[in-house]
Amino acid sequence: MNSTSQYLSGHGIRPSVQRLAIMHYLWNNRTHPTADEIFEALRKQIPTLSKTTVYNTLKLFVDQGAAMYIGIDEKNARFDGFVEPHAHFRCKKCGKIIDLDINIERFLPNNFNGMIEESYFYLKGLCADCKNTI
C-alpha cells in the first residue's frame, strides 16, 4: 500500500483511483488549486473523472481532515493538502497564495486550557514579485 493510500485510510477514506489522484495532485501542486483546476489537470489521465467527483471528493477530504478548505480567495474555493497548522498569504495583485509557517500558540492567551482543532490565519498584501514592480 503506498503512502497516499495509507494517508487516506488513516483519515477513514476508502482509496479509489480518483481519490488517490486528487490527493496526490494536492500534495504535488502546492498552489492551493480550485476544484476546476484539479479537474482540468486530471481529466486527461482519468477520462471517466467528472467535476462532481472532484467536488464530492474534496468535500470528503475536508470533512475527514485529509485536506483543508482555504477561504482566502473571495471568488474561488481553494484547497490545501497540507493540513498541519500554518497561515496563508494572498497577493492582492497576482492572486498567488503562499503557505506561511506560524506558531499558532503565540496567539493564545497564557491561561488558555482548551484544545485547538482548526485554525485559519490569512494575510493579504503584495508578494515580493509584485511589490518589486511598484
N, C-alpha and C positions, 0 to 999 in steps of 0.2 A: 504494500500500500504506500503510495507516495505521500509527501508531506501535505499537499493540498487536500487529499482525501482524508488524511488524519485530522487536519485542521477543521474541515467541515464536520466530520463525525464528532469531533470534540465539542462542537457547538450544537450538536443534536440535529445536524443536517445530513440527510442521506445524499451521498455524492452521486451525481449523474454527469454525463458528458457536458451538458450545458452549464451546470453549476460549477464544475471544475474549471471550465474555460473562462467563465465570468470571474471567478475568484482569482485565477491565475492572471487574468488581464488586470484586475485591480492591483495586484501585488507588483506587476511588472510595468505599470504605467501610472506612476505617482503624480499624475496630472489632475487628479480629482475629477474624473470624467462624469459626464451625464449618462443616463441610460441610453439615449440615442447614439452617443459616441461609442459606447460599448457595443451596441447592436451593429453599427456600421463596421466596426473593426472586426467583429467575429462572424458576420453572416457569410463571408466568403469561405471560411474554413468549416462552418457548420450551416449548410444550406437550409436545414429544417428549423433553424432558430427563428423565433418570432419576437417582435417587440414586446408582446405580452409576457413571454417567458422571461425576457430580460428584466422587465419591471417587477414581475412577481418574485423572481429570484433575488433581486436587490432588496425588496421589501423583507423577504425571508431572512437574508443575511443581516439586515439591520435589526429585525425583531429578535434574532438569536444571538446578537452581539458579535457576529463574524465580520461585519463591516460597519462603517459609520455613515450616516446621512450628514452632509455638510450644507447648512443653510446660509452660507455667507454670500452666495450669488442670488440676488433678488429675482433673476429671470429663470434660473435653472436649478433643479435639484441635482446636487453633485454627491459623489460617493468616494469613500476612502477605505482601502483595505487594511490600513494601518490603524489599529484600534487602541494602541497604547495612548495614555493621556498626552496630548500635545495641542498646540494652538495652530490657527490658520491665519495667514496674511493674504489679502486680496488686493492686487494692484488696481486702482481705480481707472487707470489709463489702458493697460493692455489686457486686464482681466485674469492674469495669471494668479494661481493660488499656490502658496508656498507653505510647507509644514514648518513650524517653529517649535523647538524644544522649550518647554517651560516647566517649572516646578509648581504644580497646582497648589501644593501645600503652603507655599509662601503667601497665598491669598486668603488663607483661612484664619479666623481669629484664634488666638492662643488657647482658648478654652473650648474649642470645637471638639466634641467627642463622637460625632456621627460618622457615617460611612458614605463616602462619595461613590456613586455608581455610574454617573455620567457627568461629563463636563464639556462645555462648549465655550471656547475662547477665541474670538475673532478680532482681528486688527485689519484696518484698511488704510491705504495711502498709496504711495508710489514705490514700485520696486526700484532696485538700483539702476537697471537699464533705462527705465522711463524717467527717473529722477535726473539722470545724466543728459537727457535730451531737452531739458527745460532751458 
